[in-house]
Amino acid sequence: MIKYNFRAFYPLIFGIILWTIKSPSGLDEEAYTMFIVFTSTILSILIKAIPMSTSVLIGLLLSIITNLLSLKDALLGFGDSTTWLVVIAFLISGVIIDTGLGKRIALICIKVLGKTLTGLGYAICASELILGPLVPSNTARGGGIIAPIVYSMSRSLGSEPKKNPGIAGEYLHLVGAHANLITAAMFLTGMAANPIISRAALEVYGIEFGWTTWALGSIIPGLIGLAGLPIFLKYFSNSTIGSIENIREDIKLKIKELGPWSFREVAMVIILLLMLILWITKSFHNIGTTTVSLFGLVMLLILNIATWDQLVKNYKAWDTLIWLGGLLTLATGLKSTGFIPWISESMNTSLQGVEPFTLLILLAIIYFYSMYVFSMLTAHIVALGSTIMVVASGTDLNPFLVIGIIAYISSLCGCLTNYSTGPVIIYFGNGYSKPVNWFKIGFFVSIYHLLTWTLFGSMWWKYIGWF
């Protein structure tokens, strides 16, 4: 018997309903139609009735057949440098996982820092920090590399989902999930959707908010946030584990099982370090971030660290090319048809008289906590990120401050729910924490993030001239 997925028709019904409603005053028909296509696409992504890339392709097709975009314009997003930065980084991260380098780094961090349960928390944070700039999928990083190790450690400590989850497992899973979001916020390549914010910065302010600028603004509040996270989460955990010597023996055994460092791993480390150096020193040689990534990928192929057949099979990279490139096109369409300027003017009119910095704080809080009604970070960023930025652009605030706050909040707000992003779903799905407890702790973590990034971030941003 054939089962019909009726949820797939919800976005279509939603779009038809909007179509029957007259466009708001001051908004022309073309811009309103683009808004309908865009919001229907976002709704399709949210309800997850069909694959994300399929939703985006349908949105692009509707844009073309309704003459909102030409075929040539609809394909522009697939050739965008920010799209290819993420695609290439996905390909490289696949090699990091395939060579075992990512797992080795995580195990070494645990061996060095994991002398207590809190130490294990710091080891998880250190692993995230090292892998954060290099693995652009926070799901691949957190869910594919670190989460399995965290789950294994928890069980080795006698903490299982249905038996003694609180003695160690819940704590370690909470640290893993929330550390992943901090590193996702810290680097342009920390999360797949971050380049959407970078692209919006270029379109709204004409500013290239690239890898170095992104990392410069986040490094101090991010490091402080990571440093305090394991201790902060201790207060919300009933962990009672004593000795963890059995874990240390297990970790030593797992490192031994990996064997000596292979040529592929050593060469991979050298290439990754060279890429980081080139990213950081861009102001001296002016080689673009995406070009550096392409250089790293080509070196992996030349040295046979990875084969082309391996890269072709990395479906996540090619899937990202479709949904990210398509979403960038649709978001650009909102601007080119006049919707973004219209909503910016409307919001600025309604918010006249509000002091600029107060406005930015209000927008940031709205953006942060609106995550409660979104089922994934990417949809949240696409739906609201550029709009919030456009509204704030009507003030005389430093553009870098506005872009930075929106950029970092875009990932940090994932702390609020158990369904915000892939690794959070995986950590929660292991069953060590009840939904009510996850939501409660997530709210307190949100306060922790806002205070940490507001207090230490503002001082750092003032120092580097953003504030």
N, C-alpha and C positions, 0 to 999 in steps of 0.2 A: 504493500500500500504506500502510495506516495504521500509524503508529509510536506505540506506547504508552509513556508516561513512567512506568515502574514506580517510580521514585524518589519520585513523589508519594504513594505508599502507605506509605512508610517511617514517617512520623509516626503513621499509623493503626495500623500493626503495633506500633510502640513503645508507643503508648497502651494497646493491648489487653494487651500483656505486663505493663505496670504495673498494669492493672486486675485481672489474675489474681493479683497479689501482694497479700498482706494489708497493710493500712495499718500504719505503724509505731505503736508503743505511745504512747498519749497524743494521737494525731492522729485526729480523728473522720473519718467517711466523706466528709462534704461537703467538708472542707478537702483531703482526699487526692484527691478527684475534680477539684477545682479545680486542684490541682498537676499532675495528669495532663494536663488540657486546656492549661494554660499551657506546660508543658515540651514537649508535642507541637507546639504552635504555634511555639515557639522552634526546635525541631528542623527544622520545615518551612521556617522562615526561613533557617536555617543551610545546608541542602542546596540551597536555591534551585531546587527542582523546579517550583514554581509561584510567581507573583508574590507579593511580601510582603503586599500588601493582601488578596489572596485568602486567604492563610494566616490572617491576623488575623480576617477575616470568618467563616471556618470555625470558628475558636476561639470567637468570640462566639456563633455559632449553637449550637455544642455546649453552651456555658454556659447558654443559654436553654432548650434542649430537655431538659436534665438538671436544670432548676430550680435551678441554682446562682445564676443572676441572672434578674431579671425583665427584660422587654423594655425597660422604662423605665430600669432601672439599666444595662443593656448599652449604652444610647445616651448615657449621661452623659459619657463621655470625649470625644464629638464636640462637646460644648458647653463643654468646659473652656477656660479663658482661656489656658492654656499651649499647648494645641493650636492655638488661633487665632492666638496670637502667631507661631508658626512658619509657619502658612499665609499670614498677611498678609505676613510677612517674605519668604517665597518669592515672592509676587506682586510685591512691591517689587523684589526682586533681579532678577526677570525683566525689569522695566523698565530697571534699571541696565544689564543686558546688551544689551537691545534698542536703547537710545539710543546705545550705544557708549561710555558714560561709564566703565564698568569697564575696557574696553580702553585708553581714553585715559589713565586714572589709572596703569595698569601701564606704559604706554609712557613717560609723563612721569617716573615713578620711575626707569626704566632710563636715560633720557636724562640725568637729573640725577646719578645715582649710578654708572652703569655705565661708569666710565673704565678699569677693570681687570676681570679675570675675577672676582676677589673682590667688586669693586664691583657686578658684575651679580648676584652672590649677595645682596648687601645690597639691591639694587633689588627683587629678588623678595620678600625679607622685608618691605620697606617696602610693597609692593603688597598683600601679604597683610594687613599690619597695618591699612592704610586700609580695605580691603574687608571685613575680618573682622567688624566689628560690624554690617555692613549686608547681607551676603549670607549667609543662614543655612544654605545648603547648601554645605558645604565642597567638594562635588563640582562644583557650579556655579561656585564661586569658583576652586578650583584647577584642575579639569579643563576647565571651560568658558571661563574667561577667561585664566588665567595659563599653564597647561600648553601651549596652542598657541603662545604667544609664546616660551616656553622652548625648545620643539622647533624653532621657526623660527630662534632665535638659535644653537642648537647646530649646525644645518646650515650656517648662514651662516659659522660659524667653522671649517668644514671637518671637523666632527665628526659622523659619521653612525653609526647603530647597528652597521653591519657594517664600517665603515671609520673607524678612529681614534675609537672611542667615548670613550676615556679622556682625550683631550686637552682636552675641555671639556664635552661633552654629559653624561657621567655625573655630573660635579660639579653642573652646573646642575639636572639632574633630581632629584638627591638633596636639594639645598637646597629646591627647589620642594615636594617631597613632605613633608619634615619641617617646613618653615616653616608649611605648611598645617595641620598637626596642632597646632602651638603656638598659632596664632590660633584654631583650633577650640576649644582649651582655655581661651582667655583671655576669651571672651565668651559670654554666655547665647545670643546669636544667632549664634554662630560655627559651630555644628553642629546639625543638625536634631534630634538626640536629646537635646541638653543639657536641654531642659525636663523630660525624664523625671526627671532628678536633682533639678531644682528642685521638681517635684511631690512627689517622695519626701521632700524636706526638710520640706515643709509637712505631710505626713501623719505622718512619724516624730517630728519635733521641734516642729511647729506654727510653724515659722519660714519667712517668705517670703524665700527666697534668690533675689532678683530680679536684674534686669540690673545695677543699680548695685552691689549687694553682690558679685555674681559678678566684675564687672570690678575692683572695689576690691581684692579678694583676689589677683587674678591679675596685676595691672598691672606690679608690680615684677619678680617672677620671670619673667613672660612676656617683658617687654622685655629683660631680661638674657639670657634663653634665646635670643631672636631675635638679639641683638647678637653673641653668641658662636658661633652656629650656622655661619655661612659660614666662619669661621676654623677651627672644630673639624672640619668636614667636609673641609677642605683636606688634613688629615693622612691622610685615607682615600681620597684621590683622586690619580690619577696625571696630573692636568691639567698640560699642558706648553705651553699656548697662549701666544703672545707678544702681539703687537698685536691689539687688538679694534676698531681704527678702522673696519673695514668694517661692524661691527655698529652703531656709532654713526651711520654714514651711513644704514644701513638703517632704524634707529629714527626718525631725523629724517624720512626719506621716508614712513614709515608714519604718523607724526603729521601730516605735511602732507596725506596722502591722506584723513585724517579730516576735514580742512577746519576752518574756524573753529568755535568753540564755538556750538552751537545753543541756541535758547531752551529746548528740552527739557532739555538737559544742565545749563544754568545754573540753571534752576528746580529740577531734580532735586537739585543740590548744596545749594541753599538749604534745601529741604525736609528733606534728610538731616541737615544740620547742626542744623536746628531740632529734629528728632527726637532727635538725640544730646544736645542741651542739655536737653531735657525729661526724657530718661532719667536724665541725671546729676543733675538738680536735683529729682528726685521728692520728696525730703524737704521741699521748700519748698511745692510745689503739690499733692502727694499724688495726682497723676494716674497711674494704673496703666500699666505697660509696654505691655500689649496695647492699651490705649486710645490711647496715643501712636502706636503702629503703625497703628491704624485711622485716626487723624487724618491721618497721612502718606499712607496709601492714598487716602483721600477727596480730599485735596488734589491728588494726581496725576490723579484723575478730573476734578475740577472745572476744573483748568487744562489739561485735555486733553493732558497729558504721556503718559497712557496711556488707552486706550479699554476699555470693559467687554468688548468682544469679544476684545481681547488677553488680558485677565486670565482669561477663561473658557477660553482655549486653553492656559493654563499648567497642563498636566496634572500636573506634579510637585507643585504646590501642593495640588491636590485629591487626589492620591494620598497625600500626606503627611497630609492630614486623616483619611483612612481608617485608615492603619496606625498613626499616632501616637495618634489618639483611641481606637482599639481596644486598643492595647497599654496605654494608661493605664487603661482599664476592666479589662482582665485582671489587671494588676498590683494594682489596687485590690481586685479580687475575692480575690486571695491573702490580703490583709489582713482583709477583711470576713468571710471564711469561717474564719479562725483559723490559716491555715498560717504566715504570717509571724511572729505571736507564738509559735507552737509552735517553729519552727526557731530563733528568737532565744533562747528559754528553753533549748533543748537545747544550743546552741552556748555560751551563757553558762555553763551548768553544766559543760561539758567544759573551759572555759577559765578556770575559777575559779582564782584565785591569780596569774594573769598580770597584771603591772603595766599600768595603763591605756594609757600611752603606748607601751609595748612591744607591746601588743595592737594598737593602731592601726597601728603600723609593719608588723607581721606581716600584718594584713589588707590593708594597702595594697600590699605586695609580692605577696601572693597574687592580689589583684585585678589588678594590673598584668600579671604574667607569665601569668596564665590566658588572656590574649588570644591566646596561641599556638594554643589549641584552638578559637578562634572565627573565623568567616570574615567577620565584619563588626562594626563598633563598636556599632551599634544593638542587635544581639542580645546582645552582651556586657553592655551597660548594663542592658538590660531583665532579663536573667537574673540578674545578680549585684549591680548597683549598689545597689538598695534593701535587699537582704539584708545586704550588708556594712554599710550604714548602720545598719540595725536592730540588728545585733550590737554595733556600736560605741556605740550609744545606751545600752547597759547600763552604761557607764562614766561617770565624772564629768568627762570631757573637755569642753572648750568645744564646743558644737554646731557653731559656725561653722567651727572647725578641722576637725572630722570631715567636714562637708558639703563644705568647700572642697577637701580632699585628694581625696575621692572624685570630685568634679566635675572637677577638673583632670586627674587620672589617666585618667579615662574616655576622653579624646581622646588624650592623650600616649602611651598604650600602643599606639596604632596604628602606632608606629614599628617594632614588632617584626617584622612580616611584610610580604609584598608583596601581600597580599589583604585587608587590614584595612578598607579604605574606598575609595570611588570614586576620589578623586584619586590615591591611592597606586597603585591598579590601573592608572590611566591613565599615570602617570609611569613606572612599571615596564614597562608594556606597550609603551612607545615603543622598548624594546629596548636601552637604553644600559648596563644593568647585568645581570649574571648572577644567578640566584636565590641562589646560595651567598653571593655578595658582598653582595647586598641584606640577607640575613639577618644576616651578620656585622656589617655597618655598623649595621644596625638595633639589634643588641644593644648596641653601644657607644653609640649615641645614647640608648638607654634608660638607661644608666648616667649619661650626660650630663644627661638630664632629671631623674633622681632626685637627683643631687647638686645641680644648680642650684636645683630647687624646694625641696629640703630645706634647703640652706644659706641661700640668699637669701630663700626663701619663709618659713622659720621666723622670720628676723629681722624681716621685714615684717609677718608675722601677729602677732608679739609687739607690734610698734609700734602696730598698729591694734586691739589688744585681743583677738585671737582665741586667743592662746597664753600 
